[in-house]
Amino acid sequence: MTELMNTTLVTIDGDLLDTTAHDANTFKGFGYLSCNNSSRLLLDYKAEQPASYRQILQILFGGPHPLMNMVKVELGDDANTSSGTEPATKRSAEEPANVLRGAGYQLIADAKRYHPQLKTSLLRWGEPGYLRPLWQAVKSADPDHNVSEDAYEPMYQLYKQTIVAAYQQFGYLFDYVDPDRNETKHPMYRWIKWFADRLHNDTDFPDGFPVAQYQHIKIIAADQNYETAFGDAMLTDRELLQRVAAVGYHYNTDDGPHKPYKRLADEQHHEVWYSEGIAPMTFGKYRVRASSGDGIGGKQSGLDVANRLIKSYVNSRRTFYIFQPAVSAYYPGVNYSHKELITANHPWSGYFEVDNVGLQVMKHFTDFAQAGWQESHPWRYLPSACGSRVGGTENLTENTAAPSYLTLVAPDKQDFSTVLVNDSAEPRTYTLQLRNLPAVGKPVTVWESRGPATGQAYDSGLKRQRETLVAKAGQLRVLVRSHSIVTATTLALANDPTVTYTRQVAPVTNDLLDVAESQDIFYQDDFGYAAKYLTQRGGTPRYTTDQGGAFEVEVREGQGVLRQQITEAERALDWEYSFAPNLTLGDDRWHNYTVAVTVRFDQQTQQNSPSGNYFGIGLYQVTDVKGRLESAPYVFKLATDGSCQLLKDDRVVGLAYVDGLDLAQPHHLRFGVRDNRLTASVDGQTVLAYVDTDNPHYSGRVKLGTGYYHTEISQIVIAKSAATDDVQYQRRDDLDERLTYRGDWQHVCGLGNTIWNRTLSTGTAGEKTQVAFDFTGTGFALYGKQMVTSRLAVSVDGHVLAPNFEPQRAADKAENAIFLGLPAVKHHVTITVTAGRYTLDAVGFYR
């Protein structure tokens, strides 16, 4: 490769293609990591809205050019591993493995119906409680020597019995297993080798089980985060090298100081994976409105991820990129949320959202090359025709004008595709020099994705066939415009409907979770599920996501109850940390409601102090980075000693006591809010009331929480505080195309995960600093935390509603202003910033 100004020469020489390197240079495309609760709500899509579920699977796994070629699942431990809790398949050494808990294992089975060649991988993020005593030293500085070999067999049995159960239940066998902890800083080399030998020589299996196939499951290790020491160990430890077929690490695109991963691929022909990486953060439809002018590019954009894929191959020979997550089927607001290709958190309606920009950027790779492993004859990387000088090791935001390109060639050299990324403000030209390729005489079609022209739809520039070129003297010149991605390919795909761009949208609207408009409740559940429904879900309740512990439905005396399964003795050895058992339920647009719960306390389990055995209800949850009950801004807790607390923003604002609480009986707890007034009652008696006059909250989901006890819930009802109250039915992001701005605004993307879609718009006071929008309904809300004081002039339908309004401070994702009482017709709203700086995160509408 040579370079002159903004012109780069890339030589594509077929004689340099290595077709003997096994899977060290096969193009594998992308993988889907199902972990830490991220696929949980797909169980509800599958059961309640199967058409939406099938469409999601089709987008990711279907067609002749599937985007995803692996599902990697977490071996859960009933503790929060960053965004939620994945259930353990075994909670004791004696319990048979249950792969119906959680979504991951049946997700694989369902995905394989669309993509039969789909690969699978399994790893663990922590240890279930029954293994905690044996594995306590895994969190030490030298687990390789501090964990006794006595711990090995029980852990192996957890993996083995889970793999066998998945085969017996769903008919597939895992392809890869990582025996070590996710993102370990100290790989357990002795354990990995012991595990590999045990797996490859095990013969004790049920009749009919494919023993030989099991014995050939490959070892992938060590799934480190940034660290590269495992690569060095592979090169110096011959026994480790022989046992570990694939090596993977996360986020860092670069190799180690001694280039171990490059050497493992080039010299030892070992697979190297980008075994966990981000999906684009902030959907492209919002990015194109950012003040940065980066179009579909910028930090953590689709173009950034494309650059990571290229640079990670060039620098460290990673031939596979796994998204964490590809689908966010948990409620947003948890740690790392708003980082996905598909958002699926409305299973009651079946609504989901696709980042069409991020999806198509990734398809610039998979649509124009056969992806997979050696047995399926995939295309191969041509290292001499791949290059990246973009700066950075994770977010590739430095020197983005530098060359970034990747070439994939068919094994028979009859076709090739070169992907070119330019996430800068300056165009770059590439000259492709073709040599020793049967494909040299074929026309080369140039496909391009970039941001929209002024006034066009956000996706008007996605995956368009821009031109067809014919090599002259073996050369082609390809222009890559600013903030764009281009694929130059010999494949003739103009008439392939799976390649030409079609906007992917849900087949339904984003309806509120509301039992019926004529009733007074938003939602209720008595857990009286049909036996088949209950069995297929492994006891998973409808529309809930666990953030700590494990809440599962069981049948007791003919009645379904939601039981918290984890005691202190069964508590996991955390990956990092987790809090007491709690779950999240429902629609974050819910406003003015009361939660009524019938609960029975656990009298049998003796542990902790009396106040450790409690039941709590949280209202208006929208963020939950730590996975706590107290992430809800309003929380009511009743302990078995009768003590009660009311908390606001994690601070106690009320205390009470219930005399003579009979633990042998179920109790009826109610906790509700209307406007800024909160009331809590036990068995029909009001115990606490509170009026919030300091920056109150106005909408959000429900949280329920317990101590580490087998607490049982027999009914949940979320009732509207009054049938006449306005109901919020829709919310739009601040960078939604239906909001229009004038004047001095800064629109920023890629922010933190406690902000809607990671976007904010900040307006500085001025006569023309305005935002306007239309809606139909009785009122509207403005969302966004205020860093400084501001004043607004609010007009509706040309009439001034509030000439000098001061928004409240608010919290992230919360309302800073609500205006109700309008006629139930279509309205036009104009907000003018008249003083200070005003920050807008979203707008919500009421009916």
Secondary structure, DSSP 8 states (H G I E B T S, - for coil): -EEETTEEEEEEEGGG--S-SGGGSB---EEEEE-TTTTTTHHHHHHH-HHHHHHHHHHHH-SSS-SEEEEEEEE--SSB-SSSB---S-SSSSS---TTSSSHHHHHHHHHHH-TT-EEEEEESSB-GGGHHHHGGGGSS-HHHHS-GGGHHHHHHHHHHHHHHHHHHHS---SEEEEEETT-SS--HHHHHHHHHHHHH-----TT--HHHHHT-EEEEEEEES--HHHHHHHH-HHHHHH--EEEEES--S--TT-HHHHHHHTT--EEEEEEE---BS-HHHHTT-TT--TT-STTSHHHHHHHHHHHHHHH----EEETTSEE-S-TTBTT-SBSSEEEEETTTTEEEE-HHHHHHHHHHHTTS--S-GGG---EE-GGG-EE--B-SSS--BSTTS-EEEEEE-TTSS-EEEEEEE-SSS-EEEEEEEES-GGGGS-EEEEEEE---TTS-TTTTSSEEEEEE--BTTEEEEEE-TTEEEEEES---TT-TTTS------SS------S-TTSSEEEEE-----HHHHHHTTT--TTEEEEES-EEEEEETTEEEEEE---GGG--B-SS---S-EEEES-TT--SEEEEEEEE---S---S-GGGSEEEEEEEE--BTT--GGGSSEEEEEETTSEEEEEETTEEEEEEE-TT--TTS-EEEEEEEETTEEEEEETTEEEEEEE--SS-----EEEEEE-SS--EEEEEEEEES-TTS--EEEEEETT-TT-EEESSEEEE-S--TTSGGG-EEEEE--TT-EEEEEEEESEEEEE---SS-EEEEEEETTEEEEEEE------TTSEEEEE----SEEEEEEEEEEEEEEEE-EEEEE-
